Amino acid sequence: MELETVLGQKSEKVGDHQYKANLSRGFSQMNYLSNRLGGLVEVHDTAGKLVWRHSAKEWYKRDRLKPYSDPHKGLLPPKIARILVNLALGTSDPTGKTLFDPFCGSGTILLEAGLMKLKMIGNDLDHDQLSGARRNLDFFGLSANLMNYDAAKLFEHLNQPVDFIATEPFMGRPGARVDRLPDLARGLGKLYLGCLKDWNKFLKNGARICMIFPIFEYAGHEYKTSLIIDDKQLIDYNILTRGLTYSRPEAKVIREIIILQKK
């Protein structure tokens, strides 16, 4: 009854908790169903092969029930974290590969990477956030190598090559005065430039970076921190994707997703 109400069409019961229906709108309709119905939603093709699986309860658990979070330091939604990991991987098989989050915070990206069976390394300057990341990972039965260094000086402390980086970096302290946003954007640009130069030293050839760059708006102007990726000092990277943005309607910051690849 619930399925038919949500779909707006009749469905045929073919087994215990199994129903046959025509999903003419593909994946968008699958996502809609999972969010409406909750719980576990699986979709099989006509031959019985599992083609799609979504557990709304699992997403909710990672978003709302993990033991540590600090809303004053920013909360990255798990689905955005999963998107960043997937964009970093591209078409690569994650088996045996290592993903690094140099600004790991409470470990949201690391959680998604761990659930995809990637080896994980995380780094953050904030001791409380690192402690929280460890608690969150333990809660989900995962482990990672966690470090506490300046994100622009990691090469001297990292003793292994890295396959992927996915990260939402430090984007300034909450509550910054709007007239200071141009200066903030310039300062963050310098930080990100230093980070990318340092990370190039331990990334494998062909390694991909998926990184968020904030865009600040003030007095009718946009201040894009991603402009630094055109700097000649980053000649060892290819720019695969830029200009992919997202934000909430009430947000003061627009996030731009950039994908780079080491040559």
N, C-alpha and C positions, 0 to 999 in steps of 0.2 A: 504493500500500500504506500509506504513512504517513498520507495523508489519510483513508483508510477506517478506519485504526486510531484516529485522533484523533476522527473523527466518530462512530464506532460504527455505520456504515451503509455500504452499497455506493455507489460513485460511478461515473459513466459517463465514459470518456475521449472527448472530442469534438474534440481537437486537441493539438498539441504543448504540453505543460505546461498543458493546459486540461481541467478535469473538471466534470461537471454533478452537483450534489447538492442535496438539499432542506435549506435552512437555516431550519428552522421557528421557531427562537428569535431570529431577526433579528440586530440589531447586537450583542447580548451574545455570540452564538455566533460572529459575525465576529471580535470582539476576542479571544475565546478561541482561535480558529483561528490568528490572526496571531501571538499570543504563543507558541503551541505549535509552529507550523511555522517561524517565523522567515522571513527573506528578504522577498520581495515577495508580498503576497497581494492579488489583485484579485477583486471580485465583480461579475458582470454579471447583469442581469435576463434574462428569457426572450427579449426582443427584441434582446439583445446589447449593450444600453446599459450603460456602466460606472456603477455606483451606489455603489461603495465601494472604497477603495484604502488599503492599509496596508503600510508597509515597516518591519519590526522592526529591520532592520539600520541604517536611517537614524536611528531613535530611539536605538539603542545608540551610534551614532557621536556624536550630540549630547550624550548623557549621559556616556559614558565615554572618548571619544577626543578631545575638544576639548583644545587645548593648555594651557589654564589653568583651574585650579580650586583652591580653598582650603577644605578641609573644616572648618577652624577658624572660618570666617566664614559657614558655612551653605551648603548645596547645594540649590537649588530644582530638583526633577525637571522635565525638559523637558515632560512631559505635563501637569503642573500649570501650568507657564508657558503652554502652549497653551490650557488651559482659561481662564486669566485673560484672555488676549488675546481669546478668543472671547466671553467674558462681557462684556468691555468693548465689543466691536463690536456685540453683539446681532445684529440683522438687517441692519445697515448693510453696504454694499459697501465693502471696504477700499481700492479703487482711488483713488489720489491722496490718501488720508487720512494724517494724522500721528498716531502713537502715541508717548507719552512715558512713560518709566519714571524717576521722580525718585530712586529708590534702586536703580540698575540693577545694582550689584555686578559680577559677571563677565559679565553680558550675556545671561543665559538667556532672559529675556522678550523682549529685543530680537532674539535669534536667531529665535524663533518668529514675531515680528511681521514680520521681514524676509522669512522664507520665505513669508509670506502677502502679500508685495508692498506692505507698508505702509512709509511713510516713518518714520524712527525718530530719536528724541532720547533720550539717556540722561544721567543725572546721578548722581554719587556723590562723597562727601567723601574716600573712600579712593583715593589715587593708584595704589596697587598694583592694586586692583580695576579701576579704569578702564583701566589698561594691559592687564590681563588680558582685559577686555571687548573691547578693540580687537584683541588677538591672536585671540580666539575668532571675532569677526566676520570678520576677514581670512581665517581658516582656511576659512570657509564662503562666501567671496566676497561678503560683505555689508559695508555701511558705514553709519555713523550719526554724527550730530552728538553728540559726547560733551562734557559739561560737568562742572566741579568746583566746586560751590557748596553752600551750606547749602540743604537741601531745603525749608526754610520761608521762603527769601528768593530765590526763583527769578524772580519777576515782573520785577525790575529788570534781569535778565540775559537773559531770553528775548525775542527780537524777532519772534516769530511766534505766531499762535493755534494751539491744539492741539485735535484732534478727540477723542482718547481718552487715558486714563491707565490703565495696568495696572502694579501694583507690589506687591512684598512689601517693606515698609519695614524700617528698623532696628528690631529687637525686643529689644535689650539684648545685652550681651556674654555669650558662652557661659560657663557655670559660675557664674552668679549664685547667691548664697546664698538658700535657699528662704525664709528669714525676711525677705528684702529684696524679695520679689516684689510685695507690695502697694505699696511705694514705687516700684518699677520700673513697675508698671502705671499709676500716677498720672503719673509723669514722661513715659512714652510717650504717654499720653492728651493731655498738654499739647503735646507735639511734633506729634502728628497733627492736633490742632485748628489749630495754627499753620500747618501745611502746607496743609490744606484751605482755610483762609482765603486764603492766598497764591495757591494754584492757581486759585481762582475768578476771579482777575483776568486770566488768560490763556487760560482755557478758552472755547471757542465756546459759544454758547447751544445747549442740547441735548446737549452733550458728556457722555460717560459715564466714570465712574471705577470700575474694579474693583480693590479693595484688600484686602489681608489685614490683619486685626486680631488680635493674639494674645490668648488667654485664659489666665490663670495660675490654678492651683489651689494653695491653701495653707490648712492647718488647717481643712479642710472648707468653705472659701469659694471662690467663683469671682470673679476680678478681670478684668472685661471692658473692654478698652481701647475697644471699639466704642461704649460709652455716650456718647462725645463727639459722635456724629453727631446726637444729639438736642439739642445745644446751640443756643440761639437765634442764635448768631453764624453758624451754617451754614444760615440760613433760605433761602439761594439755591439749596439742593440739595433735590431730591426723593430719598427713600430708595426704591429699587426692590426691593432684596433684602437681607435680613439673616438671620442665624441659620443660614447654610449653613456647616457646620464639617467639618473633617477633621483627622486626626492619625494618627501611627503608634502601635502599641500601647505602645511603650517611651518615647514622647515625653513631655517634661515640659510642653510647650506645646501647646495646642489652637489651631488657626488657624481664624478665622472670616472667610469671604469676604463682603464688603459691596459692593453695587453702588449707586452714586449717580449722579444726573443733574443737571447744571446747568440751572436753569430758564431 
